[in-house]
């Protein structure tokens, strides 16, 4: 009986450890895989494997190291089974905004946004995992650039530069020498610096001081005041719309698009949320029934007083991930405004 009681206490402690590490594991798997859905699946598989193998865990390493080793192997398996995820800016030249998009490319593997809430530890103290998720390294450009690294260098860079592991810890987890870890890290940094600038450099997530800029953008979009919306864009602002490979660069192209094909969003409403370390909005299009249906999650990026990136992910499946309803009426919009969904 005493042994059973001790085992129960040990299992409870392990469950608490799993819960403590889950947000950071999710951030790690998301950066490795570029997909919020795949990251959720990878973390779940990691915890299932760890739970099943808990009898063989003898404490020779920390629970953290044990979990990350399992998660890394799960991610390696997933990456070896499919092609690289990307953003439209890597695949095709920009559109003039005059043409309608081709049919959605459902075969492509697009980078997906991740809710900030999935990455945030339950306690918002000085937890290093919490601090890591607030930095530049969760932005879409960074995650897209990571996908150009082979799985092992990708893991090296994340563990060293994002999660702050020592070279010796990374070497043990990946069964490498510290010298090999250092060499892989330097090569990965060079590749990453080149790739992220090609995708879209200079953008930064909006912060609390930019709330007025986001307010103006949301108001202009909901009024469908395209002149006011375009006035908020920097000269090289980009707009993308996965799963369409079409993307736009510059206020003129975005203006042309919004007044043409984009006019299908006239009358749309927005609910605020957070994704990839900064503000995002859920876009709802009006329906014949008089309510609004989930359409896209849009990540908004800025630099100084200008919006420089509007990354529109047309996938209603994302809405539950962000805690947003799939349909809403005017009463929901009023309630959302009162509680302000920007974290």
N, C-alpha and C positions, 0 to 999 in steps of 0.2 A: 504493500500500500504506500509506504514512504517513497519507494522508488518511482511509483506512478505519479505521486504528487510532485516529486522533483522534476520528472520529465515534463509534466504539464507546465510547471513554472518556466522551465527552459524553453519550451515551445512558445509560451507567451512572450518571453523576452525576445525570442527570435522574430516573432511577428512584429513586435514593436520596432526592431532594427530594420526589418524589411520596409515598414511604413516610413521610417525616417529617411531611408535612402531612395525611396521611390521617385520623388520629384527630380532629383539629380540624375538618376538613372534614365528617366524619361528624356531629360535634356540631352544626355549623352547619346541615347539611341536615336533621337530625332536628328541631331546633327550628323550622326553616322549615316542615316537612311534617307533623310530629306522628306519624310512623310509622317504626319501626325498619326495616321491610322497604323502604319507599320511600326512606329515607335511604341504605341500602346500595346500592340500584339507582341513586340519583342520584350517589353518589360514584363508583361504577363507570363510569357514563356520562361523568362529568366527566373521569376519568383516561383513558378511551378517546379522548374528543375531544381532550384535551390531547396525548396521544401521537401521534395522527394529525396534529395541527397543529403538532407541535414544529418542523418545518422553517420555519414562518412566525414562530416566536417569536424576536424579535430582541433581547430583553433590555432593551427600553425601559422595562419595568416589572419588578418582582420576580416570581419564580416564584409566590410567595404570592398576589400581586394577580391574576396571570394565572389561577391555579386558581380563586380565589374568584369571579372574573368569570364563568368557565364554569359553576361550580356554581350561581351565582345565576340564570343564564339557564335552566339545567336545572330548578331549583326553580320558577321563574316559569312555565315551560311546564307542569309538573305541576299547579301550583295553579290555573292557568287552565282546566284540563281536568276539574276535579272540585270538589265542594262541600266546605265546611269540616268538619274533624274536630272532635269534641266529646267531652265526658264526660257520663255519664248525668245528673249533677246540673244540667246546663244545659238539659235537654230535658223532664224530667218532675218532678212533685213527689215527695217521699219516700214510700216505702211504709210501712205499719204493721208489716210483717213477717209478717202472717198469711196473705197471699195468695201463691199460687205465681206465679212469673214467667211472662209470656207467652212465646211462641216467640222465640228469639233474633232480633234485628233485624240480619240480615246485610247489609241495604242501607245501614245507617247507616255513617258513617265515624268510627270510634272512635279516640281518642288511644291510642297503644300505648306500653308501657314500652320503655326502651332499656337494654341491658346497660352497666354502667360500663366493662367491659373494651373495648367498642367505641370508647370516647372517650378512653381513657388512652394517651398516647404511650408508646413503647417505653422511653424513659428517664424515670424519675420524678424529674427534677431541677426546676429552677425554670422550666421551659418554660411560657410564659404560657397556652398552650392547655390544659395540664394543670391549672393553677390555676383557669382558667375553669370547667372541668367539675366542680370540687369545690364550687362556690358554689351559692347558692340557685337559680340560673337554669337548672337542668336538672330541677327538680321538676315533677311532673305539672301542678300548678296553673299554673305559669308557662308551660309548653308549651301548655296548653289556652287560656290567656288570649291567647297570641300569635296563635292562629288567628283571633281577631276583628280582627286588623289586616290591611289590604290588603297584598299581597306586597311592594310597594316600601317602605312604612313599616316593615314587619316586618324587612326586610333592613337598613334604616337602624338600627333599634334594636339588632338583634343585633350588627352590626359595630361600632357605637359603644359600647354599654353592656356587652356580653358579651365581645367580642373586643378591645376597646380600640383600635380604629382611630381615626386622626385624621379630623376632618371633611373635610379636603382629600382624603384617601385614599378615603373613602366617596363623595365627590362625583365623583371621577374614575371609580371603578368603576361607579357607577350613572348616570353622565352627567347629573349635577345640579350646581347651584351649592352652595357651602358654606352659603349662607344658606338655600337650600331644604332642605338636609340638616338644619340646625338646627331649622327650623320643623316638619319631618316628625318629628323626634325628640321634640320637646316634645308634639306631639299624640299620638304613639304611647305615650309615658310615661303620659299622663293616661288613655288608654283602658285600658292594661294595669293600672294601679293599681286601677281600678274593677272590671275583669273578674276579676282573680285573687282579690279578696276575696269576690266573689259565689260563686266555685266552692268554695273551702274555704280560709279564712284562718287564720293562726296555727300551721299545721303546719310542722314542720321534719324533715328526714331524721334518723333515728337515727344517732348517732355511737358511737364506741368506748365512751364512758362509759355508754351505754344498753344495753350488751350483756346485762346481767342482765334488763332488761325484755323484750328479744327472747327470751331463754332461757325466761322464764316463759310468754310467749305461745306459743312452739312447744310447750313441754311440755303446756300446757293444751289446745292444739288436738289434739295427738296422743293425749292421754288422753280427749279429747272431754269435758273437764270444763268445761261451759259456764259454770257459776257462777264458776270461777276466771278464765276468759277474759273474761267481761263485767266482772269487777272491775278489769281493766286498762284499761278504756275511759273516756275523758273524757265528760262529760255530753252533749257535742255531737258525739261521734265519728261518722264516716260510713263506710259500707261500700258499694262499688259492684261490679258484676259484668258488664262488657261481655263478650259482645255482647248481654246482656239490658239493657234500659233501666231496669229496676228498681234502686232504691238505697234505703238505709236511713240514718236519723239517730237517734242516741241508743242507750244501752245496752239500753233496754227493747225497742226494735224489733229490734235485732240479736239479743238473747236469744230473742225470739219466733221469729225466722227460723231461728236455729241449732237450736232444739229442734223445728222443724217441717221445712220443706223442706231446710234445711241439714244435717239429720241424715243425708243421703245421703253426707256426708263422714266419717261415723263410721269409725274405723279408718284414716284417711288418714295418710300420712307426709309429712314435709317435708325438702327439701334447701335449704340456705342459698346465696344468691347476692347480687348487688348490682345495683340498677337505679336510674336517675334520681338518682344521688348519695347513695344510702342503702341500707340492707339490704332484701332481698326474699327470698322463699322460693318454691321450686317445690313445688306441692302434688300429691301422687300419691294416687289413689284405689285401694283394693284391688279386685282382679279375681277372678272365679271360679277362675282358674287358680292363685291363691295368690300372685301377684306384685302389683306396683303399676304403674298406668298414669298417664302424665302427664295432668294435668287443668288446672291454672291456674298462672300466675305471679302472686304477690301482693306488691305494694309496700306496705311498712309505714311509716307516718309517725307521729311523736310530738311532743309538746310537754311539756317537763318530765318528770314521772313517768308521763304518761298516753299511751296510744295514741289518736291522733285520726283516723287514716285507714287503712283496709284496702281497697286497690284491687286487685280480683281479676280478672285478665284470663284468661278461659276460652278459651284458644287453644293447644292442644298444639304448634302450629307454632313457638311462641316458644321452646320448650325448647332446641332445637339452637343458637339464637342465644345462649343463656346458657351453653352448654357443658354442659347437663344432658341425661341420657339420657331417652328416651321411655318406657322401662320399666325397672324395677329390682326386685331381690329383697332379702331381708333382709341378704344379704351385702354388697350395695351400700350399704345404709344404715349398716352398721358401718364400712365403709371411708370413707364420707363423713364420719362423725363423727370419725374419727381425723385426717383432713386439714383439717377445718373449712373449709367453702367460703366463709365470709365473708372478703372480701379485706381 
